[in-house]
Amino acid sequence: MSKKVLVTDDSPVDQASIKNILTEAGFMVVTASNGTEAIAKAKSDKPAIIFLDVVMPGMDGYETCRTLQADPETKEIPVIFVTSKGQKADKVWGQMQGAKGHVQMPATADEIIDQIKALG
């Protein structure tokens, strides 16, 4: 598995937090601050995994995920939603959009790395 991960979050604090965890775990991290940028970077950088915030201005995480899943260039990249929303319904809806995982913020390093391990 490529060690490149795309972290998309409009919150600089959350983005930096996830980036630091992944960098310390040996991953190369590319960042985006909105859905449109995430789609462009997914195509140009070809990450192994995308951590995607749900609540973002403009295109939200769900719409971004659906767009990535519909594109032959990016549909094979697993998406893990990163969100403050932790209800079961939020997780189920995320899976229906094509997500492979769900991390509730604030997340620990173990929770983030466990999502990557779960992808096998």
Protein Blocks (a to p, Z undefined) as FASTA:
>chain_A
ZZbdcdddfblklmmmmmmmmmmnopacdddfbfklmmmmmmmnopabdcddfbdghjaf
klmmmmmmmpmklmmpccddddfblcfklmmmmmmnopabdcdddddfklmmmmmmmnZZ
